[in-house]
Amino acid sequence: MNRLQGSRKTTEHSGLLFESPQRTVLACPLVSATGRAAVTPKCRFRISRMLCCNPIPGAVVLLFLWTGCASQKKVSYLQDVPAQYEQLIETEYEPDIQPDDMLYIVVNSREQELARMLNLPLITNYVSGTSIHHGWTLGYSVDKNGNINFPQLGRIKAAGMTCTELKEYLQKRLVESGLVKDPTVTIQYLNFSVSVIGEVAKPGTFNVSGNRITVLDAISQAGDLTIYGKRDNVRVIREENGKRTIATLDLRSGEIFTSPYYYLHQNDVVYVEPNRVKAGQREINQNRTIGTFASIVSVLISLAVLIWK
């Protein structure tokens, strides 16, 4: 309980100051140590007494509690997931190879000469005049029909298989053809990237090392959602097998872990929709821009009229 001089009495807690010339209102904790709204039975009694004797400060307290709980429900992730949670991790997360993919394929063997014959050259760094050229890795481009041209084996249908499946297929074909007795094939994407746009801190396109990335990983690379991003309406746009699909994910629910869109595929686009507050701000800013432009035009017209008179 805090007192001011004379009969003026105040209650101050969590940055709120209530003044009452007639009755002292005891302060009670509105926020717990974890930052969440916490109202104890004793605190509820004090708030009830405040409402009876001082309706305006009491209404402010109730509004503070209500907005705190409501905003947390809108912003927090995985709200329905308990503190102790266990789930089997999906192992079939590898995306299928699609047309226009670029694949890095390397064959290794004890017979290095034979393996070298099957691998594309690696372009290393070199200096030409005053320019420095960095190296890059050549890859196999999947054509529009889903095929690649592999040395000694010819045209191979790669689309529809995962990198693991294509690796096993190539190893089998190399042994059956008698080219290599003990091949070890490594395959990775050279152009695996996902894009994150909308209400995130750093929208953009992000390259993926390996064959696995989740929607939460992508959002993390984009700097997380802003306070204006709708957690319950995150769209994933996917082009696969000649079709474009759009799925909606709710980041507040643990059901995203079972969604087929939780693991992203190459060239997926994640779009975070703005909430009503941000949409309203954009409309206000647009109206202000239009108003400013109209004012400028009006001034120019007035000056023209004065000059030509």
C-alpha positions as CSV (number, residue, x, y, z in Angstrom):
1,M,0.0,0.0,0.0
2,N,1.4,3.4,-1.0
3,R,0.3,6.6,0.5
4,L,0.7,10.2,-0.6
5,Q,0.6,13.3,1.7
6,G,-2.7,14.2,3.3
7,S,-5.8,12.2,2.5
8,R,-4.7,11.4,-1.1
9,K,-4.1,7.7,-1.4
10,T,-2.7,5.8,-4.3
11,T,-2.1,2.2,-5.5
12,E,0.8,1.6,-7.9
13,H,1.7,-1.8,-9.4
14,S,3.2,-2.9,-12.7
15,G,3.4,0.6,-14.0
16,L,-0.2,1.4,-13.1
17,L,-1.1,4.2,-10.7
18,F,-4.6,4.5,-9.2
19,E,-5.7,7.5,-7.1
20,S,-8.5,7.5,-4.6
21,P,-9.3,10.4,-2.3
22,Q,-11.7,8.3,-0.2
23,R,-10.5,4.7,0.1
24,T,-7.1,3.0,0.0
25,V,-7.0,0.2,-2.6
26,L,-4.4,-2.6,-1.8
27,A,-2.1,-3.4,-4.7
28,C,-2.2,-7.0,-5.9
29,P,0.1,-8.7,-8.4
30,L,-1.3,-8.5,-12.0
31,V,1.6,-10.3,-13.6
32,S,3.4,-13.4,-12.5
33,A,7.1,-14.0,-12.5
34,T,6.7,-15.7,-15.9
35,G,5.2,-12.6,-17.4
36,R,1.7,-14.1,-17.6
37,A,-1.5,-12.6,-16.1
38,A,-2.0,-14.0,-12.6
39,V,-5.0,-13.2,-10.4
40,T,-5.1,-14.9,-7.0
41,P,-8.3,-15.2,-4.9
42,K,-7.1,-12.5,-2.6
43,C,-6.4,-10.3,-5.6
44,R,-9.9,-11.0,-6.9
45,F,-11.4,-9.8,-3.6
46,R,-9.4,-6.6,-3.8
47,I,-10.4,-6.0,-7.4
48,S,-14.1,-6.6,-6.5
49,R,-13.8,-4.0,-3.7
50,M,-12.1,-1.6,-6.1
51,L,-15.0,-2.0,-8.6
52,C,-17.5,-1.2,-5.9
53,C,-15.7,1.9,-4.6
54,N,-13.7,3.1,-7.6
55,P,-15.3,1.9,-10.8
56,I,-13.0,3.7,-13.2
57,P,-9.6,2.3,-11.9
58,G,-11.2,-1.1,-11.5
59,A,-12.3,-1.1,-15.1
60,V,-8.8,-0.3,-16.1
61,V,-7.4,-3.3,-14.2
62,L,-9.9,-5.6,-15.8
63,L,-9.1,-4.3,-19.2
64,F,-5.4,-4.8,-18.6
65,L,-6.0,-8.5,-17.5
66,W,-8.3,-9.2,-20.5
67,T,-6.0,-7.7,-23.1
68,G,-3.0,-9.5,-21.7
69,C,-4.6,-12.9,-21.9
70,A,-6.1,-12.2,-25.3
71,S,-2.9,-11.0,-26.9
72,Q,-0.9,-14.0,-25.6
73,K,-3.4,-16.4,-27.2
74,K,-2.9,-14.6,-30.5
75,V,0.9,-14.6,-30.4
76,S,2.1,-17.8,-28.7
77,Y,3.0,-20.9,-30.7
78,L,1.9,-24.5,-30.0
79,Q,-0.6,-23.5,-27.3
80,D,-2.2,-26.9,-27.1
81,V,1.1,-28.8,-26.7
82,P,1.6,-29.9,-23.0
83,A,4.9,-29.2,-21.2
84,Q,5.8,-32.9,-21.4
85,Y,5.2,-34.0,-25.0
86,E,6.5,-36.9,-27.1
87,Q,5.8,-37.8,-30.7
88,L,7.4,-40.1,-33.2
89,I,9.3,-38.1,-35.8
90,E,8.2,-38.6,-39.4
91,T,10.9,-40.3,-41.4
92,E,9.4,-40.0,-44.8
93,Y,10.1,-36.3,-45.1
94,E,12.3,-36.4,-48.3
95,P,10.7,-34.5,-51.2
96,D,10.4,-36.1,-54.6
97,I,12.7,-34.9,-57.4
98,Q,10.9,-32.5,-59.8
99,P,11.6,-31.2,-63.2
100,D,14.0,-28.2,-63.2
101,D,15.8,-29.6,-60.1
102,M,19.6,-29.5,-60.2
103,L,21.2,-32.5,-58.6
104,Y,24.8,-33.0,-57.4
105,I,25.7,-36.7,-58.0
106,V,29.1,-38.2,-57.1
107,V,30.2,-41.8,-57.4
108,N,32.9,-43.1,-55.1
109,S,34.7,-46.5,-55.3
110,R,37.9,-48.3,-54.5
111,E,38.6,-48.2,-58.2
112,Q,39.1,-44.4,-58.4
113,E,39.7,-44.3,-62.1
114,L,36.4,-45.9,-62.9
115,A,34.6,-43.6,-60.5
116,R,36.2,-40.5,-61.9
117,M,34.9,-41.4,-65.3
118,L,31.4,-41.2,-64.0
119,N,31.7,-37.9,-62.2
120,L,31.3,-34.4,-63.6
121,P,34.3,-32.1,-63.2
122,L,34.6,-29.7,-60.3
123,I,35.4,-26.2,-61.5
124,T,38.0,-24.7,-59.1
125,N,38.9,-21.0,-58.4
126,Y,41.2,-19.3,-60.9
127,V,42.5,-15.9,-61.6
128,S,42.0,-14.2,-65.0
129,G,43.8,-10.8,-65.3
130,T,42.6,-8.7,-62.4
131,S,39.4,-10.8,-61.8
132,I,39.0,-13.7,-59.3
133,H,36.6,-16.4,-60.4
134,H,35.2,-18.7,-57.7
135,G,34.6,-22.4,-58.2
136,W,31.3,-24.1,-58.6
137,T,30.0,-27.6,-58.8
138,L,28.4,-28.9,-62.0
139,G,25.2,-30.8,-61.6
140,Y,22.6,-32.8,-63.4
141,S,19.6,-30.9,-64.6
142,V,16.3,-32.6,-64.5
143,D,14.5,-31.8,-67.8
144,K,10.8,-31.1,-68.2
145,N,10.1,-34.8,-68.7
146,G,11.8,-35.6,-65.4
147,N,14.9,-37.3,-66.9
148,I,18.7,-36.9,-66.4
149,N,21.5,-38.0,-68.6
150,F,24.0,-40.0,-66.6
151,P,27.4,-41.1,-68.0
152,Q,27.5,-44.7,-69.3
153,L,23.9,-45.3,-68.2
154,G,22.1,-42.9,-70.5
155,R,18.7,-41.4,-69.8
156,I,17.3,-42.1,-66.3
157,K,13.8,-41.2,-65.1
158,A,14.6,-39.3,-61.8
159,A,11.4,-37.3,-61.2
160,G,9.1,-38.9,-58.7
161,M,12.0,-40.5,-56.8
162,T,13.6,-39.2,-53.6
163,C,17.4,-38.6,-53.5
164,T,17.7,-41.8,-51.4
165,E,15.7,-43.8,-53.9
166,L,17.7,-42.5,-56.9
167,K,21.0,-43.2,-55.1
168,E,20.0,-46.9,-54.5
169,Y,18.8,-47.2,-58.1
170,L,22.1,-45.8,-59.5
171,Q,24.2,-48.1,-57.3
172,K,22.2,-51.1,-58.5
173,R,22.5,-50.1,-62.2
174,L,26.3,-49.5,-61.9
175,V,26.8,-53.0,-60.4
176,E,24.5,-54.7,-62.9
177,S,26.2,-53.1,-65.8
178,G,29.6,-54.1,-64.6
179,L,30.9,-50.6,-64.5
180,V,31.8,-50.4,-60.8
181,K,31.8,-53.3,-58.3
182,D,31.4,-51.3,-55.1
183,P,29.8,-47.9,-55.9
184,T,28.9,-45.4,-53.3
185,V,26.6,-42.7,-54.6
186,T,26.0,-39.3,-53.0
187,I,23.1,-37.1,-54.2
188,Q,22.1,-33.6,-53.0
189,Y,20.1,-30.7,-54.3
190,L,22.0,-27.8,-55.7
191,N,19.0,-25.5,-56.0
192,F,16.9,-26.4,-52.9
193,S,15.5,-23.2,-51.7
194,V,12.3,-21.9,-50.0
195,S,10.9,-18.4,-49.8
196,V,9.2,-16.7,-46.8
197,I,7.2,-13.5,-47.5
198,G,4.6,-11.4,-45.6
199,E,4.7,-10.4,-42.0
200,V,8.2,-11.7,-41.0
201,A,11.3,-9.7,-39.9
202,K,13.5,-10.7,-42.9
203,P,11.5,-11.9,-45.9
204,G,13.5,-13.5,-48.7
205,T,14.6,-16.7,-50.4
206,F,16.8,-19.1,-48.4
207,N,19.0,-21.9,-49.7
208,V,18.7,-25.2,-47.9
209,S,21.7,-27.4,-47.2
210,G,20.6,-31.0,-47.2
211,N,17.1,-32.3,-48.0
212,R,15.2,-31.4,-44.9
213,I,13.6,-28.1,-43.7
214,T,10.5,-27.5,-41.7
215,V,8.1,-24.5,-41.8
216,L,9.4,-23.5,-38.4
217,D,13.0,-23.7,-39.7
218,A,12.1,-21.4,-42.6
219,I,10.3,-18.9,-40.4
220,S,13.3,-18.9,-38.0
221,Q,15.6,-18.1,-40.9
222,A,13.3,-15.2,-41.8
223,G,13.7,-13.7,-38.3
224,D,10.3,-15.0,-36.9
225,L,6.9,-13.5,-37.5
226,T,6.3,-9.8,-36.6
227,I,3.7,-9.0,-34.0
228,Y,1.3,-8.2,-36.9
229,G,1.6,-11.7,-38.4
230,K,-1.4,-14.1,-38.1
231,R,-0.2,-17.2,-36.4
232,D,-3.4,-19.1,-37.3
233,N,-3.3,-18.4,-41.1
234,V,0.2,-19.2,-42.5
235,R,0.0,-20.3,-46.1
236,V,2.3,-22.8,-47.8
237,I,2.3,-22.6,-51.6
238,R,3.6,-25.7,-53.4
239,E,4.1,-26.7,-57.0
240,E,4.3,-30.4,-57.5
241,N,3.5,-32.9,-60.3
242,G,2.2,-30.1,-62.5
243,K,-0.2,-28.8,-59.9
244,R,-0.2,-25.8,-57.5
245,T,-1.6,-26.4,-54.0
246,I,-2.1,-24.0,-51.1
247,A,-2.3,-25.2,-47.5
248,T,-3.1,-23.3,-44.3
249,L,-1.2,-24.0,-41.1
250,D,-2.0,-22.9,-37.6
251,L,1.2,-22.3,-35.7
252,R,-0.7,-22.1,-32.4
253,S,-1.6,-25.8,-32.7
254,G,0.5,-28.9,-32.4
255,E,-1.4,-30.3,-35.4
256,I,1.2,-28.7,-37.7
257,F,3.6,-31.6,-36.8
258,T,1.3,-34.1,-38.6
259,S,0.6,-31.9,-41.7
260,P,2.2,-32.9,-45.0
261,Y,3.2,-29.3,-45.3
262,Y,5.2,-29.2,-42.1
263,Y,8.3,-30.4,-44.0
264,L,8.9,-28.0,-46.9
265,H,9.8,-29.1,-50.5
266,Q,12.0,-27.3,-52.9
267,N,10.7,-23.9,-54.1
268,D,7.9,-23.8,-51.5
269,V,6.7,-20.3,-50.6
270,V,5.6,-19.5,-47.1
271,Y,3.2,-16.6,-46.8
272,V,2.4,-14.9,-43.5
273,E,-0.8,-12.9,-43.6
274,P,-1.0,-9.6,-41.8
275,N,-3.6,-9.2,-39.1
276,R,-6.4,-6.5,-39.1
277,V,-4.3,-4.0,-37.2
278,K,-1.5,-4.0,-39.9
279,A,-4.0,-4.0,-42.7
280,G,-5.8,-1.0,-41.1
281,Q,-2.4,0.8,-40.8
282,R,-1.7,0.3,-44.5
283,E,-5.1,1.6,-45.5
284,I,-4.6,4.7,-43.3
285,N,-1.1,5.3,-44.8
286,Q,-2.5,4.9,-48.3
287,N,-5.3,7.4,-47.5
288,R,-2.7,9.8,-46.1
289,T,-0.6,9.5,-49.3
290,I,-3.6,10.2,-51.4
291,G,-4.5,13.2,-49.3
292,T,-1.0,14.6,-49.5
293,F,-0.9,14.2,-53.2
294,A,-4.3,15.9,-53.5
295,S,-3.1,18.8,-51.4
296,I,0.0,19.2,-53.6
297,V,-2.1,19.2,-56.7
298,S,-4.4,21.7,-55.2
299,V,-1.6,24.1,-54.3
300,L,-0.1,23.8,-57.8
301,I,-3.4,24.6,-59.4
302,S,-3.8,27.6,-57.1
303,L,-0.4,28.9,-58.0
304,A,-1.1,28.4,-61.7
305,V,-4.3,30.4,-61.4
306,L,-2.5,33.2,-59.7
307,I,0.3,33.3,-62.3
308,W,-2.0,33.4,-65.3
309,K,-4.3,36.1,-63.9
